[in-house]
Amino acid sequence: MVALRRIGLVLLVFFALLNVILAFHAARFTYFYDNPEKTPSKKPESYSTSEKLNAALFGLKLKKSVVTDHPKIPYETLRLTNELGQKLEGWYIPVEQAKGTIILCHGHASNKSRVLCEMDYFHELGYNTLSFDFRAHGNSQGNICTIGFRETNDLKAAYDFVTRGGEKNIILWGVSMGAATILKAVPEHRLKPSRVILECPFASLYDAVQGRLRSMNIPAHPASELLLLWGGLERSMSAYQYRPSEYAKGLTMPVLLNWGANDPRVLRHETDAIFENLGTQQKQLVIFEHSAHQSYCTNEPEKWRATISRFLQASPQPQSVSKPVTAPQMR
């Protein structure tokens, strides 16, 4: 009996210590420290052994991403305001006789300067572009990031800015967290974009957490479940219910879904779940065979440009929302 009690006490202490460690992880994963020195951020995959050990024990200490580049064509710097009153910095690039306006949404720990490749090509195709830094990213205010859960309000601020200018043809483009934000924002705020382009969105926050742990070579269980629990409590959000794959049912406009076959963070089954749930017949899934969790515009530029051009030029077809039909996948 004494031995069993000691074993039970050791297990209890271990479980309590594990929860403390993972509570730190959850807090740090959703918090970006001010970065006045403009120190460039590093991906977990490029961490040294000592950095990975420190991150495994205490979590990644993330600094706000640095806006390192600027558009080479004339642009306007905007200040948008979200529901918290935080100022969000954006770049607006108008085009004469524009075909429409494309709003670009970057990923977690990134910023608007990381999507210049995509922005340049959309401009080349004849579209106005608006890219902006989500809260706690780049030159926008705030330190807390909810991985797209409340960033939907940031996208709403950008969307409202474009609609106030009288634009009727609005297209949303997003990568990773930005794509997940679009999936949640469209039904949540009843946005009416004419088309949507999604690149490597995660199917759920649970999947996103597992993807981050995989990148750090940390066992997924029970860390994923506890990280989600603590993250939800610390940021007052329904972490377990945050499922972009379910929100996909609310997208009834033409949708292009892109995914990299070598992506270690977002897996194929997540992509398939999102694609199957999209509430439109006019949907395409394109696989980038030589890409991971990265910009397809820079890694496979010819294929990406051709894919984007075809999608934007295709004429939307009338569809019945009462009897959705699964569209064939484009590979």
DAWO-V16986 format. One line per field, one symbol per residue. ss: DSSP state (A for helix, B for strand, O for the rest). A space follows every 10 residues. Layout:
# DAWO-V16986
ss = ???
This chain:
# DAWO-V16986
ss = OAAAAAAAAA AAAAAAAAAA AAAAAAAAAO BBBOOOOOOO OOOAAAOOAA AAAAAAAAOO OBBOOOOOOO OOOOOBBBBB BOOOOOBBBB BBBOOOOOOO BBBBBOOOOO OAAAAAAAAA AAAAOOOBBB BBOOOOOOOO OOOBOOOOOO OAAAAAAAAA AAAAOOOOOB BBBBBOAAAA AAAAAAAAOO OOOOBBBBBO OOOOAAAAAA AAAAAOOOOO OOAAAAAAAA AAAAAOOOAA AOOAAAAAAA OOOBBBBBBB OOOOOOOAAA AAAAAAAOOO OOBBBBBBOO OOOOOAAAAO AAAAAAAAAA AAAOOOOOOO OOOOOOOOOO O
